[in-house]
Amino acid sequence: MTDRQTRRTGVSKRLARIEGQVRGLSKMIDEDRYCIDVLTQVKAVQAALKKVEGELLTDHADHCLASAMASDDRDERERKVAELVSLLLKKT
């Protein structure tokens, strides 16, 4: 298995856990749980999503961006860099 496949498998597993966490959040709301407990779980979901983002950014740099940089297609290289810069400058 390649590093990329391993990373993608890890991301899929992490997203499945996050999905479960979000369902748990919904249940906590339905059960009228204490706000701080719910907020603590929201922070945990946000942290987990940040880890997914980091893995995907690493994958993009290692695979997509590296491939474009190694190519002879200057337009493709510029397009990939501009795409990444645009993403990183987006406000959430």
DRENZAPA-324092 format. One record per residue: residue number from 1; x, y, z of N, C-alpha, C in turn. Coordinates in nm, 2 decimals, padded with zeros to 4 digits, m for minus. Layout:
residues N
+-----+--------+--------+--------+--------+--------+--------+--------+--------+--------+
!   k !   n.c1 !   n.c2 !   n.c3 !  ca.c1 !  ca.c2 !  ca.c3 !   c.c1 !   c.c2 !   c.c3 !
+-----+--------+--------+--------+--------+--------+--------+--------+--------+--------+
! NUM !      X !      Y !      Z !      X !      Y !      Z !      X !      Y !      Z !
...
+-----+--------+--------+--------+--------+--------+--------+--------+--------+--------+
//
This chain:
residues 92
+-----+--------+--------+--------+--------+--------+--------+--------+--------+--------+
!   k !   n.c1 !   n.c2 !   n.c3 !  ca.c1 !  ca.c2 !  ca.c3 !   c.c1 !   c.c2 !   c.c3 !
+-----+--------+--------+--------+--------+--------+--------+--------+--------+--------+
!   1 !  00.09 ! m00.12 !  00.00 !  00.00 !  00.00 !  00.00 !  00.09 !  00.12 !  00.00 !
!   2 !  00.06 !  00.22 ! m00.08 !  00.14 !  00.34 ! m00.09 !  00.11 !  00.43 !  00.03 !
!   3 !  00.19 !  00.53 !  00.05 !  00.17 !  00.63 !  00.15 !  00.03 !  00.70 !  00.13 !
!   4 !  00.01 !  00.73 !  00.00 ! m00.12 !  00.80 ! m00.03 ! m00.24 !  00.71 !  00.01 !
!   5 ! m00.23 !  00.59 ! m00.03 ! m00.35 !  00.50 !  00.01 ! m00.36 !  00.48 !  00.16 !
!   6 ! m00.25 !  00.47 !  00.23 ! m00.25 !  00.46 !  00.37 ! m00.31 !  00.59 !  00.43 !
!   7 ! m00.27 !  00.70 !  00.38 ! m00.32 !  00.83 !  00.43 ! m00.47 !  00.84 !  00.40 !
!   8 ! m00.52 !  00.80 !  00.28 ! m00.66 !  00.81 !  00.25 ! m00.74 !  00.72 !  00.33 !
!   9 ! m00.69 !  00.60 !  00.36 ! m00.76 !  00.50 !  00.45 ! m00.78 !  00.56 !  00.59 !
!  10 ! m00.67 !  00.62 !  00.64 ! m00.67 !  00.68 !  00.77 ! m00.77 !  00.80 !  00.77 !
!  11 ! m00.78 !  00.88 !  00.67 ! m00.88 !  00.99 !  00.66 ! m01.02 !  00.93 !  00.66 !
!  12 ! m01.04 !  00.83 !  00.59 ! m01.18 !  00.77 !  00.58 ! m01.22 !  00.72 !  00.72 !
!  13 ! m01.13 !  00.65 !  00.79 ! m01.16 !  00.60 !  00.93 ! m01.18 !  00.72 !  01.02 !
!  14 ! m01.10 !  00.82 !  01.01 ! m01.12 !  00.94 !  01.09 ! m01.25 !  01.01 !  01.07 !
!  15 ! m01.29 !  01.02 !  00.94 ! m01.42 !  01.08 !  00.91 ! m01.54 !  00.99 !  00.96 !
!  16 ! m01.52 !  00.86 !  00.96 ! m01.63 !  00.78 !  01.02 ! m01.64 !  00.80 !  01.17 !
!  17 ! m01.53 !  00.82 !  01.24 ! m01.53 !  00.85 !  01.38 ! m01.60 !  00.99 !  01.40 !
!  18 ! m01.56 !  01.09 !  01.32 ! m01.62 !  01.22 !  01.33 ! m01.77 !  01.21 !  01.31 !
!  19 ! m01.81 !  01.13 !  01.21 ! m01.96 !  01.12 !  01.19 ! m02.03 !  01.07 !  01.32 !
!  20 ! m01.96 !  00.97 !  01.38 ! m02.02 !  00.92 !  01.51 ! m02.02 !  01.03 !  01.62 !
!  21 ! m01.92 !  01.11 !  01.62 ! m01.91 !  01.22 !  01.72 ! m02.03 !  01.32 !  01.69 !
!  22 ! m02.05 !  01.35 !  01.57 ! m02.16 !  01.44 !  01.53 ! m02.30 !  01.39 !  01.57 !
!  23 ! m02.32 !  01.26 !  01.54 ! m02.44 !  01.20 !  01.59 ! m02.46 !  01.20 !  01.74 !
!  24 ! m02.34 !  01.19 !  01.81 ! m02.35 !  01.20 !  01.95 ! m02.38 !  01.34 !  02.00 !
!  25 ! m02.33 !  01.44 !  01.93 ! m02.37 !  01.58 !  01.96 ! m02.52 !  01.60 !  01.94 !
!  26 ! m02.57 !  01.55 !  01.84 ! m02.72 !  01.56 !  01.81 ! m02.80 !  01.50 !  01.93 !
!  27 ! m02.75 !  01.38 !  01.97 ! m02.82 !  01.31 !  02.08 ! m02.80 !  01.39 !  02.21 !
!  28 ! m02.69 !  01.45 !  02.23 ! m02.67 !  01.54 !  02.35 ! m02.77 !  01.65 !  02.35 !
!  29 ! m02.79 !  01.72 !  02.23 ! m02.88 !  01.83 !  02.22 ! m03.02 !  01.78 !  02.25 !
!  30 ! m03.06 !  01.66 !  02.19 ! m03.19 !  01.61 !  02.22 ! m03.21 !  01.57 !  02.36 !
!  31 ! m03.11 !  01.54 !  02.43 ! m03.12 !  01.50 !  02.57 ! m03.10 !  01.62 !  02.67 !
!  32 ! m03.09 !  01.74 !  02.61 ! m03.07 !  01.87 !  02.68 ! m02.96 !  01.86 !  02.78 !
!  33 ! m02.84 !  01.81 !  02.73 ! m02.72 !  01.80 !  02.81 ! m02.67 !  01.94 !  02.84 !
!  34 ! m02.59 !  01.94 !  02.94 ! m02.52 !  02.06 !  02.99 ! m02.44 !  02.13 !  02.88 !
!  35 ! m02.46 !  02.26 !  02.86 ! m02.40 !  02.33 !  02.75 ! m02.25 !  02.31 !  02.74 !
!  36 ! m02.18 !  02.32 !  02.85 ! m02.03 !  02.30 !  02.84 ! m01.99 !  02.16 !  02.80 !
!  37 ! m02.07 !  02.06 !  02.83 ! m02.04 !  01.93 !  02.78 ! m02.06 !  01.92 !  02.63 !
!  38 ! m02.16 !  01.98 !  02.58 ! m02.18 !  01.98 !  02.44 ! m02.07 !  02.06 !  02.37 !
!  39 ! m02.04 !  02.18 !  02.42 ! m01.94 !  02.26 !  02.36 ! m01.80 !  02.19 !  02.36 !
!  40 ! m01.77 !  02.11 !  02.47 ! m01.65 !  02.04 !  02.47 ! m01.64 !  01.94 !  02.36 !
!  41 ! m01.76 !  01.87 !  02.33 ! m01.76 !  01.78 !  02.22 ! m01.75 !  01.85 !  02.08 !
!  42 ! m01.81 !  01.97 !  02.07 ! m01.80 !  02.04 !  01.95 ! m01.65 !  02.07 !  01.92 !
!  43 ! m01.58 !  02.11 !  02.03 ! m01.43 !  02.14 !  02.01 ! m01.36 !  02.02 !  01.97 !
!  44 ! m01.40 !  01.90 !  02.02 ! m01.33 !  01.78 !  01.98 ! m01.36 !  01.74 !  01.83 !
!  45 ! m01.48 !  01.77 !  01.79 ! m01.51 !  01.75 !  01.64 ! m01.43 !  01.84 !  01.56 !
!  46 ! m01.42 !  01.97 !  01.60 ! m01.34 !  02.07 !  01.52 ! m01.19 !  02.03 !  01.52 !
!  47 ! m01.14 !  01.98 !  01.63 ! m01.00 !  01.93 !  01.63 ! m00.98 !  01.81 !  01.54 !
!  48 ! m01.07 !  01.72 !  01.54 ! m01.07 !  01.61 !  01.45 ! m01.07 !  01.65 !  01.30 !
!  49 ! m01.16 !  01.74 !  01.27 ! m01.17 !  01.79 !  01.13 ! m01.04 !  01.86 !  01.09 !
!  50 ! m00.97 !  01.93 !  01.18 ! m00.84 !  02.00 !  01.16 ! m00.74 !  01.89 !  01.12 !
!  51 ! m00.74 !  01.78 !  01.19 ! m00.65 !  01.67 !  01.16 ! m00.67 !  01.62 !  01.02 !
!  52 ! m00.80 !  01.60 !  00.98 ! m00.84 !  01.56 !  00.85 ! m00.79 !  01.66 !  00.74 !
!  53 ! m00.81 !  01.78 !  00.77 ! m00.76 !  01.89 !  00.68 ! m00.61 !  01.88 !  00.66 !
!  54 ! m00.54 !  01.86 !  00.77 ! m00.39 !  01.85 !  00.76 ! m00.35 !  01.73 !  00.68 !
!  55 ! m00.41 !  01.61 !  00.70 ! m00.38 !  01.50 !  00.62 ! m00.41 !  01.52 !  00.47 !
!  56 ! m00.52 !  01.58 !  00.44 ! m00.56 !  01.61 !  00.30 ! m00.46 !  01.71 !  00.24 !
!  57 ! m00.42 !  01.81 !  00.31 ! m00.32 !  01.91 !  00.26 ! m00.19 !  01.84 !  00.23 !
!  58 ! m00.15 !  01.76 !  00.32 ! m00.03 !  01.68 !  00.30 ! m00.04 !  01.59 !  00.18 !
!  59 ! m00.15 !  01.53 !  00.16 ! m00.17 !  01.44 !  00.04 ! m00.16 !  01.53 ! m00.08 !
!  60 ! m00.23 !  01.64 ! m00.08 ! m00.23 !  01.73 ! m00.20 ! m00.09 !  01.78 ! m00.23 !
!  61 ! m00.01 !  01.81 ! m00.13 !  00.13 !  01.86 ! m00.15 !  00.21 !  01.75 ! m00.20 !
!  62 !  00.20 !  01.63 ! m00.14 !  00.28 !  01.52 ! m00.18 !  00.25 !  01.46 ! m00.32 !
!  63 !  00.12 !  01.47 ! m00.35 !  00.08 !  01.40 ! m00.48 !  00.05 !  01.50 ! m00.59 !
!  64 ! m00.05 !  01.58 ! m00.57 ! m00.10 !  01.67 ! m00.68 !  00.00 !  01.78 ! m00.71 !
!  65 !  00.05 !  01.85 ! m00.60 !  00.14 !  01.96 ! m00.62 !  00.27 !  01.92 ! m00.67 !
!  66 !  00.32 !  01.81 ! m00.61 !  00.45 !  01.76 ! m00.65 !  00.45 !  01.71 ! m00.79 !
!  67 !  00.34 !  01.65 ! m00.83 !  00.33 !  01.60 ! m00.97 !  00.33 !  01.72 ! m01.07 !
!  68 !  00.26 !  01.83 ! m01.03 !  00.26 !  01.95 ! m01.12 !  00.39 !  02.01 ! m01.12 !
!  69 !  00.47 !  02.02 ! m01.01 !  00.60 !  02.08 ! m01.01 !  00.70 !  02.00 ! m01.09 !
!  70 !  00.68 !  01.87 ! m01.10 !  00.77 !  01.79 ! m01.17 !  00.74 !  01.79 ! m01.32 !
!  71 !  00.63 !  01.84 ! m01.36 !  00.59 !  01.84 ! m01.50 !  00.65 !  01.96 ! m01.58 !
!  72 !  00.65 !  01.95 ! m01.71 !  00.70 !  02.05 ! m01.79 !  00.59 !  02.16 ! m01.82 !
!  73 !  00.47 !  02.14 ! m01.77 !  00.36 !  02.23 ! m01.80 !  00.36 !  02.34 ! m01.70 !
!  74 !  00.41 !  02.46 ! m01.74 !  00.42 !  02.57 ! m01.65 !  00.28 !  02.62 ! m01.61 !
!  75 !  00.18 !  02.62 ! m01.70 !  00.05 !  02.66 ! m01.66 ! m00.01 !  02.57 ! m01.55 !
!  76 !  00.02 !  02.44 ! m01.56 ! m00.03 !  02.35 ! m01.46 !  00.03 !  02.38 ! m01.32 !
!  77 !  00.16 !  02.40 ! m01.32 !  00.23 !  02.44 ! m01.20 !  00.17 !  02.56 ! m01.14 !
!  78 !  00.15 !  02.67 ! m01.22 !  00.10 !  02.79 ! m01.17 ! m00.04 !  02.77 ! m01.12 !
!  79 ! m00.12 !  02.69 ! m01.19 ! m00.26 !  02.67 ! m01.15 ! m00.27 !  02.60 ! m01.02 !
!  80 ! m00.18 !  02.50 ! m01.00 ! m00.18 !  02.42 ! m00.87 ! m00.14 !  02.51 ! m00.75 !
!  81 ! m00.04 !  02.59 ! m00.77 !  00.00 !  02.68 ! m00.67 ! m00.11 !  02.79 ! m00.64 !
!  82 ! m00.17 !  02.84 ! m00.74 ! m00.27 !  02.94 ! m00.72 ! m00.39 !  02.88 ! m00.65 !
!  83 ! m00.43 !  02.76 ! m00.69 ! m00.54 !  02.69 ! m00.63 ! m00.51 !  02.67 ! m00.47 !
!  84 ! m00.39 !  02.63 ! m00.44 ! m00.36 !  02.61 ! m00.30 ! m00.36 !  02.74 ! m00.22 !
!  85 ! m00.30 !  02.84 ! m00.28 ! m00.29 !  02.97 ! m00.21 ! m00.44 !  03.02 ! m00.19 !
!  86 ! m00.52 !  03.01 ! m00.29 ! m00.66 !  03.05 ! m00.28 ! m00.73 !  02.98 ! m00.17 !
!  87 ! m00.71 !  02.85 ! m00.16 ! m00.77 !  02.77 ! m00.05 ! m00.73 !  02.82 !  00.09 !
!  88 ! m00.60 !  02.84 !  00.10 ! m00.54 !  02.88 !  00.23 ! m00.58 !  03.02 !  00.27 !
!  89 ! m00.61 !  03.10 !  00.17 ! m00.66 !  03.24 !  00.21 ! m00.81 !  03.25 !  00.24 !
!  90 ! m00.88 !  03.15 !  00.21 ! m01.03 !  03.15 !  00.23 ! m01.06 !  03.17 !  00.38 !
!  91 ! m01.15 !  03.25 !  00.41 ! m01.20 !  03.27 !  00.55 ! m01.30 !  03.16 !  00.57 !
!  92 ! m01.31 !  03.12 !  00.70 ! m01.41 !  03.02 !  00.73 ! m01.53 !  03.08 !  00.79 !
+-----+--------+--------+--------+--------+--------+--------+--------+--------+--------+
//
